[in-house]
Amino acid sequence: MKRLIVAALLAIAAVSWGSALRAQQGVPAPAVQDYQGVPYLTGGIGETERAAILAAAADFNLKLLFAEKGGAYLADIAVLVRDAEGKTALELKADGPLVLARLPAGNYRIAATANGREQVRSARIPATGQHSIVFYW
């Protein structure tokens, strides 16, 4: 069991190191966009773009990932984030399997719709650090 855990941690470290290395090689992340004062990134089509977005992840407190249950990444996902009062905090169409956003700390409901099927998750966005959610269809 310990060997399995160590192997998994080494694999995660290798992927993270490879992503950081590619980002240092000058692969730009997609441009930061803005929704009513909330900065966000979306994309991740292809390994190079995905690595560039993940290299920028430390600047954002929400990370969303969209995939099929079999593991294939998804794009063109409608995303709607509402704050505790029900006001829209972020609304976008994900250009790829990743969305990074910088929201004010607080509680949110996140709805993601792929191929007409909606999933909703609750999230507590921290003042520091990051909250990650994976949506599988």
N, C-alpha and C positions, 0 to 999 in steps of 0.2 A: 504494500500500500504506500509506504514511504517513497519507494522508487517511482511509483506512478505520479505522486504529487510532485516530486523533484523534477521528473521529466516534463510534466505539464508546465511547471514554473519556468523551466529552461526554454521551452518552446515559446511561451508568452514573451519572455525576455528577448529572444531572438527576433521575433516579429516586431516588437517595439523598437529594438535597436535598428533593424532594417528600415522601418518607417522613418525614423529620425535621420538616418543616414541619407535616404533619398531626399528628404525635405532639405537637408543641408546642401544637397547637390543642386539647388536652385529650382526645384519644381514648385511653382507657386500654387497655393490653394486658390479655389475660386474666390472671387471678390466678396468681401463682407457686404451683405445687404442690410436693409433697415426696414423694420415694420413699426411705425409709430414710436420710434425711439428705442426699439429692441433690436440690437445687432444680431445677425445670424448668418450662418454659412450652410449651404446645401450642395450636395453633389456626391462624388465618390464613385463615379462610373470609371472603371479601370483602376488597376492597382496603383498607378502613379498618382492619380488625383486623390484616391482614398488615403494614401500615405501622407499627402500634403495637408489634407483636411485634418487627419488625426494628429499631425505635428502641431496644428494650431489649437487643438482641443483644450489645452490648459487655460486659454483665455475665455472659455465659456463654461457656464455652470449647468447646462443641460445638454445631454448627448442622446440622440435618438438613432436607432438603427432599424432598418426595415428589411425583412427577408422572408422567403418561403420556409415552411417547416423543413424542407429538404436541404436548406442552406443557401439556395440561390438568392442573391441580393435583388431587391425590388426598387423601382423608381416610380415617379409620377404619383406619389402618395399625397393625398390632401391631408394637411395637418392643421388642426385648430386647437389652440391653447387658451383656456379661460382661467381667470384668476378666481379667488375665493368668492368674490361678489358676482361672478358670472360674466364679467366683462372680457371681451376678446383681448388677450395680451399678445398673441402672435397668430397669424394666419398665412399659410404658404402652400405651394405645391412643391414637394421635394423633388429636386432634379436628379437625385440619386439615392442610394441607400442610407446616407448619413445626413443628419441635421444637427448643427451645433447652435446654441442660442445663449445669450446672456440676459437672463430675466432678473427682475428684482426678487430678493429672497421672499419666499412665501409658499402657499399651497396652491396647486393648479390641477386642472383636469385636462388631459391631453387626449384628443380624439384623432385617430389616424384611419384613413379610408383607402383601401386598395381594392380595385375591381368591384366596387359597390358594397364591400363588406367593411363595416366600421368596428374598430376596437377602441376602448376608452380605458385610460389608466389615470390614477391619481399620482401626483408627485409633490414632494416637499423639496423645493429648490433651496439649497443652502446659501448663506451669505459668502461662504468660502468653500471651495471644493466643487464637486460635480455630481449631479444625479444622472444616471444612465438608465435608459429603458430600451429594451429590444421588443419589437413587434414582429410576431410570426404569423403568417397566414397559411 
